[in-house]
Amino acid sequence: MPAARERFRRLVVAHVTADPTVCAKRLAQRGRETEGEILARLQRTGVIAPEGDDVVTIDNGGALEDAVAGLLGLLSTPA
């Protein structure tokens, strides 16, 4: 992230996230991971959360359309 911030002065970071409970439920519904794998995956997510004035958090815990609208709004905002 520091290298990207240095290279792209008008960088905006889109941090798309959801409550861990919502993520766990969605991952379980997919049926591709065991409960243990899901728990391990969720424990890793907090490690990579970006910080800074250029970070915009988009909540993906509700309807997909709402998260998409948030991301599209961010992309269409003039720099």
Secondary structure in CASP SS format (residue, H / E / C, confidence):
PFRMAT SS
TARGET T0000
AUTHOR 0000-0000-0000
METHOD secondary structure of the structure
MODEL  1
M C 1.00
P H 1.00
A H 1.00
A H 1.00
R H 1.00
E H 1.00
R H 1.00
F C 1.00
R C 1.00
R C 1.00
L C 1.00
V C 1.00
V E 1.00
A E 1.00
H E 1.00
V E 1.00
T E 1.00
A C 1.00
D C 1.00
P H 1.00
T H 1.00
V H 1.00
C H 1.00
A H 1.00
K H 1.00
R H 1.00
L H 1.00
A H 1.00
Q H 1.00
R H 1.00
G C 1.00
R C 1.00
E C 1.00
T C 1.00
E H 1.00
G H 1.00
E H 1.00
I H 1.00
L H 1.00
A H 1.00
R H 1.00
L H 1.00
Q H 1.00
R H 1.00
T H 1.00
G H 1.00
V H 1.00
I H 1.00
A C 1.00
P C 1.00
E C 1.00
G C 1.00
D C 1.00
D C 1.00
V E 1.00
V E 1.00
T E 1.00
I E 1.00
D E 1.00
N C 1.00
G C 1.00
G C 1.00
A C 1.00
L H 1.00
E H 1.00
D H 1.00
A H 1.00
V H 1.00
A H 1.00
G H 1.00
L H 1.00
L H 1.00
G H 1.00
L H 1.00
L H 1.00
S C 1.00
T C 1.00
P C 1.00
A C 1.00
END
